[in-house]
Amino acid sequence: MNKLFNNIFYRGFVNEKNLIFGIIVISAFIRLIFLDADPGIFTRYRNVGDEGYWAHTARNLVLYNQFITDDLSFDASMAPLHTLSSFILFKVFGVSTYSARLTSAIFGILTIFLSFIFLKKYNHKIALWGTLLLSINHNFFAFNRMGLPETMATFFILLSFYVSLSKRRKLFLKNRYIYEENRIK
């Protein structure tokens, strides 16, 4: 057994790219399989009832070609990108529970990948562990399998941190070089 372990890890079969690819593929698989199934027993049922609310306007646009058909159409003003993505998925896959939850599952997978890219700037080992822990986190997993805009919001919050910190680092280096040039003169 020890010989097999050494052959796998020391001969290059398992490297960082293969590990992160495996984590993301397994995470995608467990988030996309049986997406239209009933929620688990540990799910708070008030969140499950909200799925219909968040998919309501997109469903009306697909089925009735009307944006507002009743008094329940406030979701487009609170989360317009979620409504737009649900509308596109309803057009492609039809109106169903699977397509209503697909937006959250896709953005959950993108969040896992973005967390790896974000953490990789600091330390590769921490990036692998952080990505693994995020992918198996029960609350994150549960919200990835419900048609709610929280997963999309989490993705864009992480994306904004990533962009702002990478811009900040570039601005810091640029200002440091300007300072060094002025100090030398």
HELIX and SHEET records of a PDB file:
HELIX    1   1 ASN A    2  TYR A   10  1                                   9    
HELIX    2   2 GLU A   16  LEU A   32  1                                  17    
HELIX    3   3 TYR A   45  TYR A   64  1                                  20    
HELIX    4   4 ASP A   75  MET A   78  1                                   4    
HELIX    5   5 PRO A   80  PHE A   93  1                                  14    
HELIX    6   6 THR A   97  LYS A  120  1                                  24    
HELIX    7   7 HIS A  124  ILE A  136  1                                  13    
HELIX    8   8 HIS A  138  ASN A  144  1                                   7    
HELIX    9   9 GLU A  150  ILE A  184  1                                  35    
END                                                                             
